[in-house]
Amino acid sequence: MAKKNAKIKQKIEKIFREEGRPMTTHEIMGKLVDAKWKNLPSSYAVSNILREKRFQKVGSTKQCTFTTEANKTVTLWYLKEVEA
């Protein structure tokens, strides 16, 4: 039996490989929407998935929200490099 989030983890990994750069959770969710992914997980669920061993935090950046016009710090995620 496959694990519950196996397909979404594979899709997120594919997104990182196609983009080739670190991304925020918001950007990842946008790519899932663009791919017309059915039954989208919440942004909190995606954040929890990104805490898995195959992904790592690579930094942070400031992001401006238009509703509050405040800068907030968001985490950048990417695939963990596998040593050969």
N, C-alpha and C positions, 0 to 999 in steps of 0.2 A: 504494500500500500504506500502510495506516495504521500509525502508530507503535505500539510495543508497549504503552505505558501510556496511550493516548489515552482509552479509556473510563473508566478509574479517575480520570484527571485531570478529565474532564468531571463525573464524579460528585462528586468533592471540591469542585469549583467550585459545583455545584448545592447541596451541603450548606451551604457558606458563605452563599450567596444566601438560602437558606431560613431559616437561623438568624439571619443579620444581626449576628453578633458574632464576635470572635476566639475560636478554639478551640485546645485542645492536641491533640497527635497521638492521645492516648488517647481523647479525646472523638470525634475523627473516626473512629477505628476502631470505636467504639461505634455511631456512626450507620450505618456500613457493615454492621455485624452486624444492627442493627435493620431495615435495608432488605433483609435476606436476600440480600446480595450474594454471588454464587457466586465461588469461587476468590479468597478474600480475600488481599491482599498482606500481608506481614509489617509490623510497626510500623516496622522499619528501612527497608523499601521505601517506605512512606508518607512517612517523614521525608525520604528522598531525592527523592521526587516534589515535596514541599513546597519544595524548594530551587530549583524552577523559577522563571522570571522573573515568572509571573503571580501568584505568592504572595509574601508578605513576612512577616518577623518583626515583630511589633508590640509585643512586650514579653515579660515573664516573670512567673511567679507561683510561689508555694510550694505544693507538693502533699504531703500527708501520706500515707504508705503504711501500711496496717494491719499488714503482716507485720513490718516493721522498726520501725514507729512513728517513722520519721525524716522530717524535712522535706527535700524536694529541690526544686531549681529546675527548672521546665519552661517551655518556650518557647510563647508564644501566636502563632498563625498567622492570617492573614487574606488576602483578595484585595488585590492591589496596585491602587490607584486609577489609572484611566486618565484622563489629562488630555485634554480636548477641544480 
